[in-house]
Amino acid sequence: MTGFPKHRSAGPERGVPISGLAWLRVGWRAAGLLLALLVCVPLHYVWRTVHYGSPIPRIFLYIAARLCGARVRIHGTPLKRDVFYISNHLSWVDILALGGASGTAFVSKAEIGTAPVVGWLSRLNRTVFVSREDRLGVAEQINRLREALADNWAITVFPEGTTTDGQSLLPFKTSMLSVLEPPPPGVLVQPVALDYGAVAEWIGWIGTESGKDNALRILGRRGAFRLDIHFLDPFDPRDHPGRKAIAAEARARIVPAMERNLGKPLRPFGHDVPQVGYTRARHDRAA
């Protein structure tokens, strides 16, 4: 038992009650995250006074993933620089685990940058914030992505545009792959398949669940869970001209990897879910 009601396929409702023991687990994990922040953030700024790049965000993300219960196992060889990771997406835990495993920066929606604490932490890891609604600012966003590739050596995008259940893979949105039109010199694309095993649907941030409730569920969960990160064979984006062709090639490699992990074909995603953000649902604002 985890201290929570069973996570239904449609996603738990807002305000799911949790047990006293689960609250204790939330408390000590939150305390551990705070302690890690208090140690890592000053070290990061001290390091940056001497060196341009800092390994501290990667160390913090690794610690944070473990504190949240993830036991990460890496399969394949992640490229260390000049790489654009393209991955499936289930949870905010993906970011902790991938960042801790590879040191990658991320592409994120602009509203994440305005979220308290989360936005600040994202900037420490040189997250690139983009807005799909800002049609006039696409060129500037692409320039920021190119700078991030040059500065951070690796950057990750979740082209599904939302989180799913580990049993499905949505069509890839290609707008943020414009940075690869044309590809920067020497940059390769490496597809990534994330596999949470039996807890994938439980971990997934889907349905009507709020970010707060999802965080409480995961932080209050008893024990650990495994997360296998499969770094698949990279490919040269120059062999697949255009962002749609690059997205299609990455997806064609991720799908069979996910199906091998699941031992069955992927299924259609059964939820009409808007892109995940930190805003309240419309019915909550109207209440």
KAJOTA-V536493 format. One record per helix or strand of 3 or more residues. SS is the DSSP state (helix for helix, strand for strand). FROM is the first residue (numbers start at 1). TO is the last residue. If there is no record, write none. Layout:
ss: (SS:SS)
from: (FROM:FROM)
to: (TO:TO)
//
This chain:
ss: (helix:helix:strand:strand:helix:strand:helix:helix:strand:helix:strand:helix:strand:helix:helix:strand:helix:helix:helix)
from: (20:56:70:83:93:105:110:118:128:135:154:175:188:197:211:225:237:243:282)
to: (50:67:75:87:102:109:114:124:130:152:157:180:195:203:219:235:239:262:286)
//
